[in-house]
């Protein structure tokens, strides 16, 4: 193995249909800084039974929590009682996650508290409770109000008007407040069109441009579902370009607006465990998180932390799903992301340099095992572990790998290798 043109060249060999195949991948020696909230963020709601599974929840170590997750915020007022319950749950979860709080925008009844003064009251309540809100996200998936809620008046322009009004009201309470939106339902199609128009008319007032990613309904073949991950970094790059375009963002193209994906899962169907509570969904979730971080997305919130139908790292009984193991693996993706490329499309590879430590993540998406050479010039392998759907379903610990140059990657597995600089 040689160092060529500033990149580390590693040799991999794969086993397919009993025949050895050789592949290579490169790790660059410089990369992009990983945002603190790009890894380990989740959607959270007071319906989640944190007290019943406190140990498992605390093991997730969330860096950020979006509250209330999903469309609950469209259907319920953001009251002092709800925020108080949220604070109580935070004390059980532990740590100090950044908070993204969703205001109510849509209302099916006239008495709903979705007015600017209600947003201001929520800000006062949050301050009185000691909740340090990093971002106020105005509403949830407003692009669906017209079609899913029979409210055609909710155009991007109407949403922008509401965004400005709620923003002004909250700023009167907290002049340092930051604002996220439009939290559209997807990064493509009509949802992306809604976001594009929002930027055109409201790009001067948003601090964190947000959208959601749900590429399937859980019915696609496994390979096609996994392949949908390719869109994630493309969406991020497209929206970053939009923000800096004077034509696309005439009011705010000179501002530094961050990017955030405040909901994402392989499938949007909470009633279907396929591609949510299985290994395919877990591998997709980890890969999406890593790619978004490498694309410079500042905030990522997986849907959801726990017990939301088939969504969640833990089920209603507190049993870890494969996604729990996936996020345990990638939470050490910190420091500098080193661009990595592989000649074997079945192996997804990422790396992060954090001081003297180098972490390499290898996802084997194939349905057969692959073998690879794990030595890295200038580094000593000090640890390695992997998991499969079978080990996750058995509730087993991660499978420890031997500290040797040749490693075996089980089928449909996610492996983390840790190195120390020599």
Secondary structure, 3 states (H helix, E strand, C coil): CCEECCEEEEEEEEEECCEEEEEEEEEEEEEEECCCEEEEEEEECCCCCHHHHHHHHHCCCCCEEEECCCCHHHHCCCCHHHHHHHHHHHHHHCCCCEEEEEECCCCCCCCCCCCHHHHHHHHHHHHHHCCCEEEEEECCCHHHHHHHCCCCCCCHHHHHHHHHHHHHHHHHHCCCCCEEEEEECCCCHHHHHHHHHHHHHHCCCCCEEEEEECCECCCCCHHHHHHCCHHHHHHHHHHHHHHCCCCCCCCCCCCCCEEEEEEECCECCCCCCCCCCCHHHHHHHHHHHHHHHHCCCCEEEECCCECECCECCECCCCCECHHHHHHHHHCCCCCEEEEEEECCCCEEEEEEEECCEEEEEEEECCCCCEEEECCCCCEEEEEEEEECHHHHHCCCCCEECCCCCEEEECCCEEEEEEEEEC
